[in-house]
Amino acid sequence: AGLRAAPAARCLLRKRFRGEHFIEAAPFRAGCTDMPLDPIAMTPIGVIHTPFLQTRDTPIQPLGGQGVRGSIVLDPAYADGLADIDGFSHLTLVYCFDRIRAPALRVVPFMDTQERGIFAPRAPKRPNRIGLSTVRLLAVKGCVLEIEDVDMLDGTPLLDIKPFYPRYDNRQDVRIGWLERAKDLPVEQLRADGRFAD
């Protein structure tokens, strides 16, 4: 059975279709636009496995999960897409925060006590519940990718894999807004509390 989100703020529903999971991205309409927003259906390409079974104490960024190992089990239908991926040391994973039931446009993020707009932090209660993490690739064994520096829950649906390329992905002369006050927090403090547990 599918998960039911709040009627006024439906974002991603996880359903079964012909025995397989897929993700349906439905419009998040908050009265700010007249643009037609059509639903987008996405099929997970695999599952991410980690030691983290609950939100509390899960790292909130890969830096907080430094040295923690996990794995990706890719659907064999996508196995041919792994050609040449073993030449990269790091991968950027796109995945679904599938345990978040409903989005919020304002949240009090981790490492802060002030309410922020959802697009200013990396909090999981996003309109489309999409997460992004760059992890270290350790090995490719068939359809299983062994990875390190994980910060997601066990069983997280994987939507895409992209190679990390510093020339494209790194930036100089950046501003980091409200995070300036939290930039020097010790790594051991980069852990989730229960504030986003639905």
TADABEL-V957481 format. One record per helix or strand of 3 or more residues. SS is the DSSP state (H for helix, E for strand). FROM is the first residue (numbers start at 1). LEN is the number of residues. If there is no record, write none. Layout:
ss->{SS SS}
from->{FROM FROM}
len->{LEN LEN}
//
This chain:
ss->{H E E E E E H H E E E E E E H H H}
from->{7 12 20 40 46 69 76 85 90 106 115 130 144 156 166 177 187}
len->{3 6 6 3 4 6 7 3 7 3 3 12 5 8 4 6 3}
//
